[in-house]
Amino acid sequence: MRNCSNCRVRWRVGSPGLIRLWLVLVALVGLVAGCQSKALPPELRGPKTAGPVFDLARGLYAAGQNLNSLAARGSALYVAPNGGRHHFQFEAIILKPDIFLLIVFGPTGSPAFQILLAGQRIQVLDYGQKLCLIGPRSHLGPRSLPLPLAPEELASVMSGVFAFAPSQVESLGWTVGERPKSSLKVWSDSSPAPIRLTLDGAPGSAEALALRRLSYQTPSGELLEVGYDDYRALQRRDTGETTRFPHRVSAKIGGNRVKRSLEIRYAEVAIGVAPPRDKFVLEPPPGFAQDSL
């Protein structure tokens, strides 16, 4: 049998190869350490009603409150619990505090479904059934909609804002580096359970706050997980200021047996556009039957 012992690589203490290997390992350890979560000091542990961690959540909420109007168009993919995939184009207008218009287009580019929430009044145009439904907001539930979210929930998801005024905030850790991120657990009077979120920014950093991940229990009792990506700089039409807005939104709704997903990609977004409120009325086309919700 041939002796291959001379073919083996032998490392000697102090050899250039071993020194280079140790330098690479040290560099990798330093790189990983720079991306790890920062250990929480005792004063930041547990739920807080004030302080730097609370200010992060409060700042994120305030940024959302400052976004008064949004007009957008894009495409979406909805995956039903049975695996059915539904692609559609849409246009939407959100005007705070209580107007939300969503137009869903069919394969031919014509409207297939419209829903208008204006105050406590709901109008729905179903082009497939040639039906116009009108009624109070309280009579409309997720089962009556083409998507498993109430209009206010869908408007919040689409606008990429944190819509919960924090009453208590607990830090779950944050990363350090050029682009720090923080993970928080937030309690709010408007949510039945704590909200978990991840955002750009950390205590003491100058990073502009932006929501990245969000999970909470909807009023219907289902878990909603939302992710925001592809942030782009936009100039507001009302103030002229530049702000960041996510052009990709992905959401998962419900548990394993009834899990649905929704992915939204924006083609065009305008912030700060405020059409007159009295223009938000849906006129049913000729031949549509009218009924109450």
C-alpha positions as CSV (number, residue, x, y, z in Angstrom):
1,M,0.0,0.0,0.0
2,R,1.3,3.4,-0.9
3,N,2.3,5.6,2.0
4,C,0.6,9.0,1.5
5,S,1.7,10.5,4.8
6,N,4.0,12.9,2.9
7,C,1.0,14.2,1.0
8,R,-0.8,15.4,4.1
9,V,-0.8,19.1,5.1
10,R,1.0,19.6,8.3
11,W,0.4,22.8,10.4
12,R,3.2,23.9,12.6
13,V,2.8,26.4,15.4
14,G,3.9,29.8,13.9
15,S,3.6,28.7,10.3
16,P,2.3,31.4,7.9
17,G,-0.6,29.2,6.9
18,L,-1.8,28.8,10.4
19,I,-1.4,32.4,11.2
20,R,-3.5,33.4,8.2
21,L,-6.2,30.9,9.3
22,W,-6.3,32.4,12.7
23,L,-6.6,35.9,11.3
24,V,-9.5,34.8,9.1
25,L,-11.3,33.2,12.1
26,V,-10.7,36.3,14.3
27,A,-12.2,38.5,11.5
28,L,-15.2,36.3,11.2
29,V,-15.8,36.2,14.9
30,G,-15.6,40.0,14.9
31,L,-18.1,40.3,12.0
32,V,-20.6,38.0,13.7
33,A,-20.2,39.8,17.0
34,G,-21.0,43.1,15.2
35,C,-24.3,41.8,14.0
36,Q,-25.5,40.2,17.2
37,S,-28.1,41.7,19.4
38,K,-26.9,44.1,22.0
39,A,-27.3,42.9,25.6
40,L,-30.1,44.7,27.4
41,P,-29.0,46.8,30.4
42,P,-31.1,46.2,33.5
43,E,-32.9,49.6,33.2
44,L,-34.3,48.6,29.8
45,R,-35.6,45.1,30.8
46,G,-39.3,44.5,31.2
47,P,-42.3,46.5,30.0
48,K,-41.8,50.3,30.2
49,T,-44.1,53.3,30.0
50,A,-41.3,55.8,29.2
51,G,-37.7,55.8,28.2
52,P,-35.7,55.2,25.0
53,V,-37.4,51.9,24.0
54,F,-40.8,53.4,24.6
55,D,-39.8,56.4,22.5
56,L,-39.0,54.1,19.6
57,A,-42.5,52.7,19.5
58,R,-44.0,56.1,20.1
59,G,-42.0,57.6,17.3
60,L,-43.1,54.8,14.9
61,Y,-46.7,55.4,15.8
62,A,-46.4,59.2,15.4
63,A,-44.9,58.7,11.9
64,G,-47.9,56.7,10.9
65,Q,-50.3,59.3,12.3
66,N,-48.5,61.9,10.2
67,L,-49.4,60.0,7.0
68,N,-52.8,61.5,6.3
69,S,-53.5,60.3,2.8
70,L,-52.3,57.7,0.3
71,A,-53.1,56.9,-3.3
72,A,-51.6,53.8,-4.9
73,R,-51.9,51.2,-7.6
74,G,-50.2,47.9,-8.0
75,S,-50.7,44.1,-8.1
76,A,-51.5,41.5,-5.5
77,L,-51.5,37.8,-5.1
78,Y,-53.9,36.2,-2.6
79,V,-53.5,32.5,-1.7
80,A,-56.6,30.9,-0.2
81,P,-56.6,28.2,2.4
82,N,-57.2,25.5,-0.3
83,G,-54.1,26.7,-2.2
84,G,-56.0,28.6,-4.8
85,R,-54.0,31.5,-6.2
86,H,-55.7,34.8,-7.2
87,H,-53.7,37.5,-9.0
88,F,-55.3,40.9,-9.5
89,Q,-54.5,44.5,-10.1
90,F,-55.9,47.2,-7.8
91,E,-56.1,50.9,-7.0
92,A,-56.6,52.3,-3.5
93,I,-57.1,55.6,-1.8
94,I,-56.7,56.0,2.0
95,L,-57.8,59.3,3.5
96,K,-57.7,59.6,7.3
97,P,-59.6,59.3,9.5
98,D,-62.3,57.3,7.9
99,I,-62.2,56.9,4.1
100,F,-60.9,53.8,2.3
101,L,-61.6,53.1,-1.4
102,L,-60.4,49.8,-3.0
103,I,-60.9,48.9,-6.6
104,V,-60.1,45.4,-7.7
105,F,-59.7,44.8,-11.5
106,G,-60.5,41.6,-13.4
107,P,-58.4,39.9,-16.1
108,T,-59.7,42.2,-18.8
109,G,-58.7,45.4,-16.8
110,S,-62.3,46.3,-16.0
111,P,-63.4,46.7,-12.3
112,A,-64.5,43.5,-10.7
113,F,-65.1,44.7,-7.2
114,Q,-65.2,48.1,-5.4
115,I,-65.6,48.8,-1.7
116,L,-65.9,52.3,-0.2
117,L,-65.7,52.9,3.5
118,A,-66.7,56.5,4.2
119,G,-67.3,57.2,7.9
120,Q,-69.7,54.6,9.2
121,R,-71.2,54.0,5.7
122,I,-70.2,51.1,3.4
123,Q,-70.8,50.8,-0.3
124,V,-69.9,47.6,-2.2
125,L,-70.1,47.1,-6.0
126,D,-69.9,43.5,-7.1
127,Y,-69.6,43.5,-10.9
128,G,-69.9,39.7,-11.2
129,Q,-73.3,39.6,-9.5
130,K,-74.2,43.1,-10.7
131,L,-75.1,44.0,-7.2
132,C,-74.7,47.2,-5.1
133,L,-74.7,46.8,-1.3
134,I,-75.1,49.7,1.0
135,G,-75.2,49.7,4.8
136,P,-73.6,50.7,8.1
137,R,-70.0,49.8,8.8
138,S,-71.1,47.5,11.6
139,H,-72.9,45.2,9.2
140,L,-69.8,44.4,7.1
141,G,-67.5,41.6,8.2
142,P,-64.4,39.9,6.8
143,R,-66.5,37.1,5.3
144,S,-68.3,39.6,3.1
145,L,-65.1,40.9,1.6
146,P,-62.8,39.6,-1.2
147,L,-60.0,39.5,1.3
148,P,-60.1,38.2,4.9
149,L,-59.5,41.6,6.5
150,A,-61.9,44.3,7.6
151,P,-61.5,47.6,5.6
152,E,-59.6,49.4,8.5
153,E,-57.3,46.4,8.9
154,L,-56.5,46.2,5.2
155,A,-55.9,50.0,5.0
156,S,-53.5,49.8,7.9
157,V,-51.6,46.9,6.3
158,M,-51.4,48.6,2.9
159,S,-50.2,51.9,4.3
160,G,-47.2,50.4,6.1
161,V,-47.8,52.2,9.4
162,F,-47.8,51.2,13.0
163,A,-51.4,52.0,14.0
164,F,-51.3,51.2,17.7
165,A,-50.7,53.9,20.3
166,P,-48.3,52.2,22.8
167,S,-49.2,52.1,26.4
168,Q,-46.3,49.8,27.4
169,V,-43.2,48.7,25.5
170,E,-40.7,45.9,26.1
171,S,-37.4,45.6,24.2
172,L,-36.6,42.1,22.8
173,G,-33.2,43.3,21.8
174,W,-31.5,45.3,19.0
175,T,-28.6,45.0,16.7
176,V,-25.7,47.4,16.4
177,G,-23.9,48.6,13.3
178,E,-24.5,50.9,10.3
179,R,-28.2,49.7,10.0
180,P,-29.5,48.9,13.5
181,K,-32.8,47.1,14.0
182,S,-34.9,46.7,17.1
183,S,-37.4,44.1,18.2
184,L,-40.2,45.2,20.5
185,K,-43.3,43.9,22.2
186,V,-45.9,46.6,22.5
187,W,-49.1,46.8,24.5
188,S,-51.9,49.0,23.3
189,D,-55.4,49.7,24.5
190,S,-56.6,49.1,20.9
191,S,-55.2,45.5,20.7
192,P,-56.4,42.5,22.8
193,A,-52.9,41.0,22.9
194,P,-49.3,42.4,22.7
195,I,-48.0,43.3,19.3
196,R,-44.5,42.1,18.2
197,L,-42.6,44.2,15.8
198,T,-39.2,44.8,14.2
199,L,-38.2,48.2,12.9
200,D,-35.2,50.0,11.5
201,G,-33.5,52.0,14.2
202,A,-32.4,51.5,17.8
203,P,-32.1,53.6,21.0
204,G,-29.4,56.3,20.5
205,S,-29.1,55.8,16.7
206,A,-29.9,58.3,14.0
207,E,-31.5,55.7,11.7
208,A,-34.9,56.8,10.3
209,L,-37.6,54.6,11.8
210,A,-39.3,52.2,9.4
211,L,-41.5,49.2,10.2
212,R,-40.2,45.9,9.0
213,R,-42.2,43.1,10.6
214,L,-45.4,43.1,12.6
215,S,-47.5,40.4,14.2
216,Y,-50.7,40.8,16.2
217,Q,-54.2,39.3,16.8
218,T,-56.9,40.8,14.7
219,P,-60.3,41.8,16.1
220,S,-61.7,38.6,14.6
221,G,-59.2,36.6,16.7
222,E,-56.8,35.5,14.0
223,L,-53.0,36.0,13.9
224,L,-51.8,38.5,11.3
225,E,-48.1,38.6,10.4
226,V,-47.0,41.4,8.0
227,G,-43.6,42.1,6.5
228,Y,-42.5,45.4,4.7
229,D,-39.6,45.5,2.2
230,D,-38.4,47.5,-0.8
231,Y,-38.4,50.8,0.9
232,R,-38.1,53.8,-1.5
233,A,-37.8,57.5,-1.0
234,L,-41.0,59.5,-1.9
235,Q,-41.7,63.2,-1.9
236,R,-44.9,64.0,-0.1
237,R,-47.4,66.0,-2.2
238,D,-48.6,68.0,0.8
239,T,-45.4,69.1,2.6
240,G,-42.7,68.5,0.0
241,E,-40.8,66.4,2.5
242,T,-39.0,63.2,1.6
243,T,-40.2,60.0,3.3
244,R,-39.6,56.3,2.9
245,F,-42.4,54.0,1.9
246,P,-42.4,50.2,1.4
247,H,-43.3,49.0,-2.1
248,R,-43.7,45.3,-1.1
249,V,-46.0,44.1,1.6
250,S,-46.5,40.4,2.5
251,A,-49.1,39.2,5.0
252,K,-50.0,35.9,6.5
253,I,-53.4,35.5,8.1
254,G,-54.7,32.7,10.3
255,G,-53.5,29.4,11.6
256,N,-52.3,26.2,9.8
257,R,-55.7,24.9,8.7
258,V,-57.1,28.3,7.5
259,K,-53.9,30.1,6.7
260,R,-54.1,32.6,3.8
261,S,-51.5,34.9,2.4
262,L,-51.5,38.2,0.6
263,E,-48.6,39.8,-1.2
264,I,-48.8,43.4,-2.5
265,R,-46.4,45.1,-4.9
266,Y,-46.9,48.8,-5.6
267,A,-46.3,50.2,-9.0
268,E,-47.1,53.8,-8.1
269,V,-47.6,55.5,-4.7
270,A,-48.5,59.1,-4.0
271,I,-48.4,60.4,-0.4
272,G,-50.2,63.6,0.7
273,V,-52.9,63.7,-2.0
274,A,-56.2,64.6,-0.5
275,P,-59.2,64.6,-2.9
276,P,-62.4,66.3,-1.7
277,R,-64.2,64.1,0.8
278,D,-67.6,64.7,-0.9
279,K,-66.3,63.0,-4.1
280,F,-66.2,59.6,-2.4
281,V,-69.5,58.1,-3.5
282,L,-69.9,55.0,-5.7
283,E,-72.5,55.3,-8.4
284,P,-73.8,51.8,-9.4
285,P,-73.7,51.1,-13.2
286,P,-77.0,50.7,-15.1
287,G,-78.6,47.3,-14.4
288,F,-77.2,46.8,-10.9
289,A,-79.6,45.7,-8.3
290,Q,-79.4,47.4,-4.9
291,D,-79.6,45.8,-1.5
292,S,-78.8,46.4,2.1
293,L,-75.9,44.9,3.9
